[in-house]
Amino acid sequence: MSERRRPGTSQRKPPDPHGSVILKTATDPAPLVQAIREEITSIDTDQPVMQVRTMTDVVDSQVATFSAMRGLLVIFGALALVLATIGIYGVHVLLGGPEGYARSAYTSHSALMWDRYGV
């Protein structure tokens, strides 16, 4: 590594096709926004500077998205559990409870005996 990197720059992330710039500051970045806009305008007057956000804001928006997805997953999981419980209860009632299970087993056994032996 013969080239020296300047402090505050990083070469780990590949270039963004939209031309994003990420700056690291030791202080609050809000007062530096106007100076950064002026510096970019001095280089290229047609270059717009939009969506100036702190990294905290970017991370918070991503976390909010994941939290919303987690909430939806919990809601749909609970709904699936309720629907499965209602379905199992419906089958239980349709067969008449524990007595119905025995009766349906006896009925099917009797039908099988009738088919095989004519009894």
Backbone as JSON, one array per atom type, in Angstrom:
{
  "sequence": "MSERRRPGTSQRKPPDPHGSVILKTATDPAPLVQAIREEITSIDTDQPVMQVRTMTDVVDSQVATFSAMRGLLVIFGALALVLATIGIYGVHVLLGGPEGYARSAYTSHSALMWDRYGV",
  "N": [[0.85, -1.17, 0.0], [1.24, 1.69, -1.15], [0.02, 4.13, -1.51], [-1.24, 6.86, 0.35], [-3.96, 7.31, 2.47], [-6.28, 9.91, 3.06], [-7.3, 11.29, 6.22], [-10.58, 10.52, 7.36], [-11.69, 9.61, 5.02], [-12.92, 6.83, 3.12], [-12.38, 3.78, 1.44], [-13.74, 1.46, 1.25], [-16.37, 0.98, 0.46], [-18.03, 0.4, -2.62], [-18.29, 2.68, -5.43], [-21.22, 4.69, -5.56], [-23.82, 4.6, -7.95], [-25.48, 6.79, -8.1], [-24.11, 8.91, -7.17], [-23.55, 9.47, -4.41], [-22.29, 11.0, -1.44], [-20.43, 10.39, 1.4], [-19.65, 11.64, 4.47], [-17.53, 11.85, 7.27], [-17.64, 13.3, 10.4], [-16.22, 14.96, 13.24], [-17.71, 16.48, 14.85], [-21.04, 17.88, 15.35], [-22.85, 17.42, 12.39], [-24.65, 19.21, 11.23], [-24.06, 22.1, 11.13], [-22.13, 22.06, 9.13], [-23.29, 21.52, 6.7], [-24.06, 23.61, 4.91], [-21.54, 24.61, 4.16], [-20.51, 22.39, 2.84], [-22.34, 22.16, 0.72], [-21.72, 24.55, -0.66], [-19.07, 24.0, -1.4], [-19.38, 21.79, -3.14], [-20.95, 23.01, -5.1], [-19.09, 24.88, -6.02], [-17.36, 23.23, -7.4], [-18.99, 21.95, -9.34], [-21.51, 23.52, -10.84], [-23.95, 22.6, -11.75], [-24.56, 20.42, -10.28], [-26.81, 18.93, -8.15], [-27.52, 19.1, -4.63], [-28.95, 16.96, -2.52], [-31.14, 15.43, -0.1], [-29.71, 15.5, 2.43], [-28.58, 13.89, 5.13], [-28.04, 12.67, 8.45], [-26.02, 9.91, 9.6], [-27.22, 8.64, 11.68], [-29.93, 9.2, 11.24], [-30.32, 7.75, 8.87], [-29.84, 5.1, 9.72], [-31.84, 4.87, 11.67], [-34.15, 5.0, 10.06], [-33.92, 2.62, 8.65], [-34.07, 0.74, 10.74], [-36.63, 1.25, 11.62], [-38.1, 0.29, 9.48], [-37.53, -2.48, 9.6], [-38.62, -3.01, 12.11], [-41.32, -2.55, 11.63], [-41.84, -4.62, 9.81], [-41.36, -6.82, 11.46], [-43.44, -6.49, 13.28], [-45.67, -6.92, 11.61], [-45.21, -9.6, 10.97], [-45.58, -10.82, 13.47], [-48.29, -10.23, 13.91], [-49.58, -11.57, 11.73], [-48.75, -14.17, 12.3], [-50.03, -14.65, 14.76], [-52.67, -14.45, 13.88], [-52.77, -16.67, 12.16], [-52.46, -18.71, 14.04], [-54.83, -18.41, 15.54], [-56.77, -18.96, 13.55], [-56.1, -21.63, 12.95], [-56.68, -22.83, 15.39], [-59.45, -22.4, 15.54], [-60.22, -23.97, 13.35], [-59.43, -26.57, 14.17], [-61.06, -26.83, 16.41], [-63.54, -26.74, 15.12], [-63.53, -29.16, 13.64], [-63.45, -30.91, 15.77], [-65.95, -30.42, 17.0], [-67.63, -31.09, 14.87], [-67.26, -33.84, 14.65], [-68.36, -34.6, 17.01], [-67.09, -34.53, 19.51], [-65.16, -36.46, 21.96], [-66.79, -38.76, 22.14], [-67.86, -38.82, 19.63], [-65.66, -39.42, 18.08], [-65.17, -42.09, 18.72], [-67.6, -43.17, 17.85], [-67.5, -42.58, 15.11], [-65.32, -44.12, 14.39], [-66.31, -46.66, 14.99], [-68.48, -46.73, 13.24], [-67.21, -46.62, 10.75], [-65.77, -48.97, 10.93], [-67.86, -50.8, 11.06], [-69.0, -50.39, 8.54], [-66.94, -51.3, 6.96], [-66.88, -53.98, 7.68], [-69.41, -54.74, 6.73], [-69.07, -54.38, 3.97], [-67.09, -56.3, 3.44], [-67.93, -58.79, 4.52], [-70.65, -58.86, 4.41], [-72.11, -58.41, 6.66]],
  "CA": [[0.0, 0.0, 0.0], [2.11, 2.85, -1.25], [-0.74, 5.38, -1.46], [-1.72, 7.22, 1.68], [-5.34, 7.78, 2.49], [-6.5, 11.07, 3.93], [-8.22, 10.99, 7.32], [-12.01, 10.8, 7.13], [-12.16, 9.02, 3.77], [-12.94, 5.38, 3.15], [-12.44, 3.18, 0.11], [-14.32, 0.13, 1.4], [-17.65, 0.88, -0.24], [-17.91, 0.72, -4.04], [-18.95, 3.95, -5.77], [-22.66, 4.67, -5.76], [-24.12, 5.15, -9.28], [-26.23, 8.04, -7.96], [-23.18, 9.96, -6.76], [-23.66, 9.81, -3.0], [-21.07, 11.35, -0.72], [-20.55, 10.13, 2.83], [-18.61, 12.35, 5.2], [-17.45, 11.59, 8.71], [-17.23, 14.49, 11.12], [-15.99, 14.78, 14.67], [-18.71, 17.3, 15.55], [-22.38, 17.83, 14.79], [-22.72, 17.71, 10.97], [-25.62, 20.2, 10.76], [-23.46, 23.38, 10.7], [-21.24, 21.87, 7.99], [-24.06, 21.24, 5.49], [-23.97, 24.74, 3.99], [-20.18, 24.67, 3.62], [-20.37, 21.28, 1.89], [-23.1, 22.56, -0.47], [-20.95, 25.56, -1.38], [-17.89, 23.36, -1.98], [-19.82, 21.0, -4.29], [-21.36, 23.97, -6.12], [-17.9, 25.49, -6.63], [-16.78, 22.26, -8.32], [-19.92, 21.75, -10.45], [-22.7, 24.32, -10.52], [-25.16, 21.87, -12.13], [-24.7, 19.25, -9.4], [-27.71, 19.21, -7.02], [-27.23, 18.48, -3.33], [-30.26, 16.62, -1.97], [-31.23, 14.4, 0.95], [-28.6, 15.57, 3.38], [-29.03, 13.24, 6.36], [-26.99, 12.1, 9.3], [-26.03, 8.45, 9.58], [-28.21, 8.24, 12.68], [-31.24, 9.22, 10.58], [-30.36, 6.64, 7.92], [-29.97, 3.85, 10.48], [-33.17, 4.87, 12.3], [-35.18, 4.67, 9.06], [-33.81, 1.19, 8.36], [-34.56, 0.01, 11.91], [-38.09, 1.41, 11.63], [-38.63, -0.63, 8.47], [-37.44, -3.83, 10.14], [-39.58, -3.12, 13.22], [-42.66, -2.68, 11.04], [-41.94, -5.97, 9.25], [-41.47, -7.75, 12.58], [-44.8, -6.35, 13.8], [-46.58, -7.62, 10.7], [-44.99, -11.03, 11.13], [-46.22, -11.24, 14.72], [-49.74, -10.16, 13.73], [-50.03, -12.65, 10.86], [-48.53, -15.42, 13.01], [-51.12, -14.79, 15.73], [-53.88, -14.72, 13.11], [-52.7, -18.07, 11.71], [-52.71, -19.56, 15.21], [-56.26, -18.33, 15.86], [-57.52, -19.68, 12.52], [-55.84, -23.06, 13.12], [-57.42, -23.26, 16.58], [-60.87, -22.46, 15.16], [-60.38, -25.13, 12.48], [-59.36, -27.8, 14.97], [-62.28, -26.88, 17.21], [-64.64, -27.09, 14.22], [-63.47, -30.61, 13.37], [-63.8, -31.57, 17.03], [-67.4, -30.31, 17.17], [-68.27, -31.83, 13.79], [-67.23, -35.26, 14.97], [-69.12, -34.84, 18.23], [-66.25, -34.68, 20.69], [-64.54, -37.78, 22.11], [-67.75, -39.81, 21.83], [-68.01, -38.83, 18.18], [-64.51, -40.11, 17.49], [-65.41, -43.52, 18.87], [-68.74, -43.52, 17.01], [-67.1, -42.58, 13.71], [-64.45, -45.28, 14.2], [-67.18, -47.83, 14.98], [-69.26, -46.69, 12.0], [-66.35, -46.98, 9.61], [-65.45, -50.38, 11.09], [-69.07, -51.54, 10.68], [-69.14, -50.31, 7.08], [-65.92, -52.17, 6.4], [-67.34, -55.35, 7.89], [-70.53, -54.94, 5.82], [-68.54, -54.55, 2.61], [-66.29, -57.52, 3.28], [-68.58, -60.04, 4.89], [-72.11, -58.77, 4.27], [-72.7, -58.41, 7.99]],
  "C": [[0.89, 1.24, 0.0], [1.33, 4.16, -1.16], [-1.25, 5.62, -0.04], [-3.15, 7.74, 1.57], [-5.44, 8.96, 3.44], [-7.44, 10.68, 5.05], [-9.66, 11.37, 6.96], [-12.52, 10.27, 5.81], [-12.09, 7.52, 3.88], [-13.05, 4.87, 1.73], [-13.06, 1.79, 0.17], [-15.59, -0.06, 0.59], [-17.45, 1.21, -1.72], [-18.66, 2.01, -4.36], [-20.44, 3.75, -6.03], [-22.98, 5.26, -7.13], [-24.88, 6.47, -9.23], [-25.35, 9.18, -7.46], [-23.32, 10.38, -5.32], [-22.28, 10.13, -2.41], [-21.34, 11.1, 0.75], [-19.37, 10.8, 3.52], [-18.68, 12.01, 6.67], [-16.91, 12.84, 9.39], [-17.04, 14.17, 12.58], [-17.02, 15.55, 15.49], [-20.07, 17.09, 14.92], [-22.31, 18.23, 13.31], [-23.65, 18.82, 10.46], [-24.98, 21.53, 10.36], [-22.58, 23.26, 9.45], [-21.98, 21.71, 6.67], [-23.92, 22.38, 4.48], [-22.58, 24.84, 3.37], [-19.95, 23.56, 2.59], [-21.13, 21.59, 0.6], [-22.31, 23.56, -1.32], [-19.73, 24.95, -2.06], [-18.27, 22.53, -3.21], [-20.26, 21.92, -5.42], [-20.17, 24.64, -6.78], [-17.22, 24.54, -7.61], [-17.66, 22.09, -9.55], [-21.22, 22.46, -10.1], [-24.01, 23.61, -10.87], [-25.43, 20.67, -11.23], [-25.63, 19.59, -8.23], [-27.24, 18.5, -5.75], [-28.58, 18.26, -2.65], [-30.1, 15.57, -0.88], [-30.0, 14.38, 1.85], [-29.14, 15.03, 4.7], [-27.84, 12.77, 7.17], [-27.1, 10.58, 9.24], [-27.02, 7.91, 10.61], [-29.61, 8.2, 12.07], [-31.39, 8.05, 9.61], [-30.58, 5.31, 8.64], [-31.35, 3.77, 11.13], [-34.26, 4.52, 11.3], [-35.13, 3.19, 8.69], [-34.36, 0.35, 9.51], [-36.08, 0.1, 11.98], [-38.73, 0.46, 10.63], [-38.62, -2.06, 8.99], [-38.41, -4.04, 11.29], [-41.0, -3.28, 12.69], [-42.86, -4.09, 10.47], [-42.09, -7.01, 10.37], [-42.87, -7.69, 13.18], [-45.81, -7.06, 12.93], [-46.44, -9.13, 10.82], [-45.66, -11.56, 12.39], [-47.74, -11.26, 14.56], [-50.25, -11.31, 12.87], [-49.79, -14.02, 11.5], [-49.64, -15.69, 14.03], [-52.44, -15.1, 15.02], [-53.91, -16.17, 12.62], [-52.98, -19.02, 12.87], [-54.19, -19.57, 15.59], [-57.08, -19.12, 14.84], [-57.31, -21.2, 12.63], [-56.62, -23.6, 14.31], [-58.91, -23.37, 16.26], [-61.12, -23.68, 14.27], [-60.36, -26.44, 13.23], [-60.6, -27.95, 15.83], [-63.48, -27.27, 16.34], [-64.67, -28.56, 13.9], [-63.88, -31.38, 14.61], [-65.32, -31.56, 17.24], [-68.12, -31.12, 16.1], [-68.31, -33.32, 14.07], [-67.91, -35.6, 16.29], [-68.28, -35.07, 19.47], [-65.66, -36.07, 20.78], [-65.49, -38.93, 21.8], [-67.92, -39.94, 20.32], [-66.85, -39.54, 17.5], [-64.72, -41.62, 17.56], [-66.53, -43.97, 17.95], [-68.32, -43.56, 15.53], [-66.15, -43.75, 13.43], [-65.3, -46.55, 14.13], [-67.97, -47.89, 13.67], [-68.4, -47.1, 10.81], [-65.97, -48.46, 9.7], [-66.65, -51.25, 10.68], [-69.26, -51.53, 9.17], [-68.13, -51.21, 6.41], [-66.34, -53.63, 6.53], [-68.5, -55.68, 6.95], [-70.04, -55.19, 4.41], [-67.84, -55.86, 2.44], [-67.12, -58.79, 3.47], [-70.11, -60.0, 4.77], [-72.81, -58.78, 5.61], [-73.27, -57.06, 8.31]]
}
